[in-house]
Structure formats: structure tokens, C-alpha cells
Amino acid sequence: MMGRMEENSGRDGSGPSGTSEAERLPQGGNNRVPLDEGELLCAQHAPCFVVAIGASAGGHEPLEHIFTTLPADCNLSFVVVMHIPAEGPSLLADIIRRYTSMEVLTAEDGMPLRPNTVHVIPPGVLLTVKKGRLSFDREESHVTTHHPIDVFFTSLAADFGRHAIAVVLSGFGLDGSEGVKRLREGGGIVLVQDPATAVNPSMPRNAIATGAADFVLPAEDIPAKIAEIARGECNLPQRACLTATIDEELQAIFAVVKARTGHDFSSYKRNTVLRRIERRMTINESGGLRKYITLLEGNPQEAQALCQEILIGVTSFFRDPEAFEHLRGEIIPRLFADRDPNEPVRIWHACCAT
């Protein structure tokens, strides 16, 4: 696999062909054709790679890992394709905005793929890409199996060739398997979530079974690999596209909060603290941990607010004074009546999280 990665070197981020802003590889072929004026404008602002992420049931958590960790300056364009009911609401963009400072857009017919932007599939369409622009195909016109990930991966392979990256995350079924084969044949790179880390391992397992996977990784390692590819293959500034792990960013948050408030939360449960941080990020409309760290460093009041968010309010624990008075005056005296001072008292409280 590493030998193949070396063969793909030399991409300069100038557009889908990697050689000229005024030329493109049509359908993955070797004969370049000139772009018209509109296509030339798209190519001049083209991403170095297009990263297509396919996910289904259980895919939201790995999406959070990816977009929380990935920097916003990698010159990559992201397209997220999930199984969304045709009649369902379009909430995917709102969810991903919580995790990243990149612009997050619900795809529109004819929309050009933009660098450092996340494009998400809307309900009720099959999404494709042609000449660097997204295109809709209404699902009602298809009688084939519902495989929107295969459809997009296949079109991406034809349009961007070796400048395409496919990522297969948790999900049921076979969707994505045919698409990763086409993308790999076109010279693209395929990353698959390790099935052992997926809530629903069917899609990752079936993608791996095709033999097309270049890398099989836990979800938390996928963003670092994407950034590594971008730094190695794209023409980026020296300090661009540098990743930090979630744990490293949490430690940075803990350090700021401790310096401002004196409270050290580094030993608290990771998921509990993350939920509190995500709430503060939502309130402050700061997408991504890195952006929130910048907010914390420049705003002492936010460190205090986060500290209070994490701490359990002691006064609210006793918010039912009559019950505690009954406990103090009636129950506790009975527990200790006629009991030897050295005899232990065992108390079990159901559903207590403290």
C-alpha cells in the first residue's frame, strides 16, 4: 500500500487533473480536454482531493470523530452520503456543524465542490458529481437497489480519478462495496473503518472483502490519515492541515480551565466531559474543538461557564427539602437505633450517578 501511495505523489492541489487548471482527466482516461469558461472557474478553486464519506446506521459517532479532529485548512472538499429517508428532514448539515469550523452545506443541484467545505446529501436524491459540480438524480427514477453511496463513489471515481478518497463507515448492507472498487480502479484511495470499532460492521466488512481497501483503521485514526495524505500530496503551507487527537485537545481545554478556575477535570469521564463541552460549543456556535480552545483562551468567562457546566450543583442535589428532612428526622435515627458504633450500615441508592 505504501508503494502505491508513493506512486500517487506529485499532486499539487491545482485541480482534478493535478497538472493544470485548464485541463481535466475525463472519465479517468489519459486524454485531457480543455475546460470551458465555467469549468475553468471551478478548476481554479478546486480542492486538492475530494473526500467522499459513506455511512449509514451507527455512522454519526465516527463522523463526529472525523470532523472534530480534521483541521479546516487542508484544501480538501468533503461529501457526506448517508441513508436518509426521502420524506425525512434534512438535519445532517446541522449535526456536522457542531463538530467543525468548516462551512457545511446541504448539497444543491449544480453546486461546485469547494475546498475546506463539507457538502451533505439531502433527502430523496441520488447524488453524483460531474465536471466538479454536484448533480441530483431523483431516486424514483431508479428501480435498482437503494445504494446512494455506490452511486456517488462511482461518479467521483470517473470525475476525479486519483484525486478521490472514499471513506466507508458503520452501516448495514452492501452499499459502498461496488463504489470502492470503481474508485480504486480509477486510482483513488480507499479508507475503511475497522469493523471491530463499528456499531454496524456490515458495510465496512463488505468493503474490505472487495480487496479495494488501502487502509483499515479505527474511526479515531481516520482523520489523521486523511490529513497525512493531504500534507504529503497537496501543495500546502508548512503549518497547514496539522491534526491533534481528541485527547490532546481535551488536555488543552483542561489546562485552560485549571489555569482560570483552579479545577482539574483531567480525571473526569471522557464522554461526560465531551457532552458538556459540546453543549458549550453549541451555545457559542464554535464548530470543532480547536475553535473552542481559541475561544477559551481569549475569554475567561467561558472557562468559568464550562467549569460550572461540568460540576454538579450541590444545592440542586437537595432540591427536595421535605424528603431530606423526613430522611434526617425519621429514617436515619431508626437505622442507627440500638446499633453498635462499630457495626457498618450499608445503604444502596437506585439510579444514583454520584
C-alpha positions in Angstrom: 0.0 0.0 0.0 2.8 2.4 0.8 4.4 1.8 -2.6 1.1 2.8 -4.2 1.0 5.9 -2.1 4.4 6.9 -3.4 3.3 6.4 -7.0 0.5 8.9 -6.4 2.9 11.6 -5.3 3.2 14.8 -7.2 -0.4 16.1 -6.8 -0.1 19.8 -6.4 -3.7 20.7 -5.5 -4.2 22.6 -8.7 -7.4 20.7 -9.7 -8.7 17.3 -10.5 -6.0 16.6 -13.0 -3.2 17.6 -10.7 -1.3 19.1 -13.6 -3.1 22.1 -15.0 -6.0 24.3 -14.0 -7.2 24.3 -17.6 -7.2 20.5 -18.1 -9.0 17.6 -16.6 -9.0 13.8 -16.9 -12.4 12.8 -18.4 -13.8 9.6 -17.1 -10.5 8.6 -15.5 -8.9 8.5 -19.0 -5.5 9.7 -20.2 -6.5 12.2 -22.8 -7.0 15.7 -21.4 -9.6 18.0 -22.9 -9.8 21.8 -22.5 -12.2 23.2 -19.9 -14.9 25.6 -20.9 -15.0 29.0 -19.1 -17.4 27.8 -16.4 -15.3 24.7 -15.7 -12.1 26.7 -15.7 -13.5 28.9 -12.9 -14.3 25.7 -10.9 -10.9 24.3 -11.5 -9.2 27.4 -10.3 -10.9 26.9 -7.0 -10.7 23.2 -7.0 -9.8 21.1 -3.9 -6.7 19.0 -3.9 -8.8 15.9 -3.1 -12.5 15.2 -2.8 -13.2 13.0 0.3 -16.4 11.1 0.0 -17.7 9.6 3.2 -20.3 6.9 3.1 -22.2 6.0 6.3 -25.4 4.5 7.5 -26.7 3.2 10.9 -24.1 3.9 13.6 -22.3 6.4 11.4 -22.8 9.6 13.4 -20.2 8.8 16.0 -17.3 8.2 13.5 -18.4 11.3 11.6 -18.0 13.2 14.9 -14.5 11.8 15.3 -13.6 12.8 11.8 -14.9 16.4 11.7 -13.9 17.2 15.3 -10.3 16.3 14.6 -9.7 17.4 11.0 -8.4 20.9 10.5 -10.2 23.3 8.3 -7.2 24.2 6.1 -6.3 21.0 4.2 -7.7 22.2 0.8 -10.0 19.2 0.8 -13.6 19.0 -0.2 -15.9 16.7 1.7 -19.1 15.0 0.6 -21.1 13.0 3.2 -23.5 10.5 1.8 -25.8 8.7 4.3 -29.0 6.7 4.1 -31.7 9.3 4.7 -35.4 8.6 4.2 -36.8 10.6 1.3 -39.5 12.1 3.4 -37.2 12.8 6.4 -36.0 16.2 7.5 -32.6 17.5 6.4 -30.7 17.7 9.7 -27.3 16.2 8.7 -25.7 19.6 8.0 -26.8 21.0 11.3 -25.3 18.0 13.1 -22.0 18.2 11.4 -21.7 22.0 12.0 -21.4 21.2 15.7 -18.1 19.4 15.0 -16.2 21.6 12.6 -15.3 25.2 11.7 -15.5 24.3 8.0 -18.5 25.6 6.1 -21.2 22.9 6.0 -23.7 23.0 3.1 -26.7 20.8 2.1 -25.9 19.9 -1.5 -27.8 21.6 -4.3 -28.1 20.6 -7.9 -25.2 22.2 -9.9 -23.3 23.2 -6.7 -19.5 23.3 -7.3 -17.3 21.3 -4.9 -15.5 23.8 -2.7 -12.3 23.3 -0.8 -12.4 23.3 3.0 -16.2 22.7 2.8 -18.5 19.8 3.8 -21.3 19.0 1.4 -24.0 16.7 2.7 -26.6 14.8 0.8 -30.2 16.0 1.1 -33.1 13.5 1.5 -34.7 11.9 -1.5 -32.0 12.2 -4.1 -29.1 10.2 -5.6 -26.1 12.4 -5.6 -23.4 12.4 -8.3 -20.6 14.7 -9.4 -19.7 15.7 -13.0 -17.1 18.3 -14.0 -16.6 19.3 -10.4 -20.3 20.0 -9.8 -22.8 18.1 -7.8 -25.8 16.7 -9.6 -29.2 15.3 -8.4 -30.9 12.2 -9.7 -34.3 11.6 -8.2 -34.5 8.2 -6.6 -37.9 7.5 -8.0 -36.4 7.1 -11.5 -34.3 4.2 -10.3 -35.6 0.7 -9.9 -32.3 -0.7 -8.7 -31.3 -1.3 -5.1 -31.0 1.8 -2.9 -27.2 2.3 -3.0 -26.6 6.1 -2.8 -23.0 5.6 -1.6 -22.1 3.3 -4.6 -23.7 5.9 -6.9 -21.6 8.8 -5.6 -18.3 6.9 -5.3 -18.6 5.6 -8.8 -19.3 9.1 -10.2 -16.4 10.5 -8.1 -14.0 7.9 -9.5 -14.9 8.9 -13.1 -14.7 12.6 -12.4 -11.7 13.0 -10.0 -9.7 9.8 -10.6 -6.6 9.7 -8.3 -7.8 12.9 -6.6 -10.6 11.0 -4.9 -10.7 9.5 -1.4 -13.5 7.2 -0.3 -14.2 6.5 3.4 -16.6 3.8 4.4 -18.0 4.0 7.9 -20.5 2.0 10.0 -23.7 0.8 8.3 -25.9 -2.1 7.3 -25.7 -3.9 3.9 -23.5 -3.8 0.8 -23.7 -0.1 -0.1 -20.2 1.3 -0.8 -18.7 -2.0 -1.9 -19.1 -1.6 -5.6 -18.2 2.1 -5.4 -14.9 1.5 -3.6 -13.9 -1.0 -6.4 -14.6 1.6 -9.1 -12.8 4.3 -7.1 -9.7 2.1 -6.5 -9.6 1.2 -10.2 -9.6 4.9 -11.0 -6.5 5.5 -8.9 -8.3 6.8 -5.8 -7.6 5.9 -2.2 -10.0 3.9 0.0 -10.2 4.1 3.8 -12.5 1.8 5.7 -13.5 1.9 9.4 -12.2 -1.2 11.3 -15.3 -3.4 11.6 -14.4 -4.1 15.2 -15.0 -0.5 16.0 -18.2 0.0 14.1 -21.7 -0.2 15.6 -22.9 -1.9 12.4 -19.9 -3.6 10.8 -21.6 -4.9 7.6 -20.7 -2.0 5.2 -17.0 -1.9 6.4 -16.7 -5.7 6.2 -18.2 -5.8 2.7 -15.9 -3.0 1.5 -12.9 -4.8 2.9 -14.0 -8.1 1.2 -13.6 -6.4 -2.2 -9.9 -6.1 -1.7 -10.0 -2.4 -2.6 -9.3 -1.0 0.9 -5.9 0.8 1.2 -6.3 1.4 4.9 -8.5 -0.2 7.6 -8.5 2.0 10.6 -10.4 2.7 13.8 -12.6 5.8 13.4 -10.4 8.0 15.6 -7.4 7.3 13.3 -9.1 8.1 10.0 -8.8 11.9 10.2 -5.1 11.8 10.9 -4.7 9.5 7.8 -6.7 11.9 5.6 -4.6 14.8 6.8 -1.4 12.8 6.3 -2.4 12.2 2.6 -3.2 15.9 2.1 0.1 17.0 3.6 2.0 14.5 1.5 0.2 15.1 -1.8 -1.1 18.7 -1.8 0.7 22.0 -2.1 0.0 23.3 1.4 1.7 25.9 3.7 4.1 24.3 6.2 1.8 24.7 9.2 -1.5 23.8 7.4 -3.5 20.6 8.0 -1.9 19.7 11.3 -4.1 17.4 13.4 -4.4 16.8 17.1 -6.1 13.9 18.7 -9.3 14.5 20.7 -7.4 13.5 23.9 -4.7 16.1 23.1 -7.3 18.8 22.6 -9.2 17.8 25.8 -5.9 18.2 27.7 -5.5 21.6 26.2 -9.1 22.5 27.4 -8.4 21.1 30.9 -5.2 23.2 31.1 -7.0 26.4 30.3 -9.9 25.7 32.7 -7.5 24.7 35.5 -5.4 27.9 35.0 -8.6 30.1 35.0 -10.7 28.3 37.7 -8.3 26.1 39.7 -10.5 23.0 38.9 -8.7 20.0 37.3 -11.1 17.9 35.2 -8.5 15.7 33.6 -9.6 12.6 35.6 -13.3 13.0 34.8 -15.1 10.5 32.5 -14.1 11.5 28.9 -17.6 11.1 27.4 -19.3 13.0 30.2 -16.9 15.9 29.7 -17.2 15.8 26.0 -21.0 16.2 26.3 -20.6 19.2 28.5 -18.1 20.8 26.1 -20.3 20.1 23.1 -23.1 21.9 24.9 -20.9 25.0 25.4 -19.7 24.7 21.8 -23.3 24.8 20.6 -24.2 27.8 22.7 -21.1 29.7 21.4 -21.6 28.5 17.8 -18.0 27.3 17.7 -17.6 24.3 15.5 -14.7 22.0 16.3 -12.6 21.6 19.5 -9.8 23.7 18.1 -12.0 26.7 17.6 -13.5 26.3 21.1 -10.0 26.2 22.6 -9.2 29.5 20.9 -12.5 30.9 22.5 -11.5 29.5 25.9 -8.0 31.1 25.7 -9.4 34.5 24.9 -12.5 34.5 27.1 -12.0 33.9 30.9 -15.8 33.9 31.4 -16.2 30.9 29.1 -13.7 28.9 31.2 -15.9 29.7 34.3 -19.1 28.8 32.3 -17.6 25.4 31.2 -16.4 24.7 34.8 -20.0 25.2 36.1 -21.3 23.1 33.2 -19.2 20.1 34.3 -19.6 20.5 38.0 -22.7 19.1 39.7 -24.6 21.8 41.6 -24.5 20.7 45.2 -27.5 22.9 46.2 -29.7 21.4 43.5 -28.9 17.9 44.8 -31.0 18.8 47.9 -33.8 20.4 45.8 -36.5 18.4 47.6 -36.1 19.7 51.2 -39.2 17.9 52.6 -37.9 14.5 51.6 -34.5 15.1 53.0 -36.0 16.4 56.3 -38.0 13.2 56.6 -34.9 11.2 55.9 -33.0 13.2 58.6 -35.7 13.1 61.2 -37.4 9.7 60.7 -35.3 7.3 58.7 -31.7 7.8 59.8 -32.4 7.7 63.5 -34.1 4.3 63.0 -31.1 3.0 61.1 -28.8 3.7 64.0 -31.1 2.9 66.9 -29.6 0.2 69.2 -26.7 -0.3 66.8 -23.1 -0.9 67.9 -21.0 2.1 66.9 -18.6 -0.2 65.0 -21.3 -2.0 63.1 -21.4 -0.9 59.5 -24.6 0.5 57.8 -25.0 -0.4 54.1 -27.1 2.0 52.0 -27.9 1.4 48.3 -29.5 4.2 46.3 -31.0 3.1 43.0 -30.1 5.2 39.9 -27.6 7.4 41.7 -24.8 8.6 39.4 -22.7 10.4 42.0 
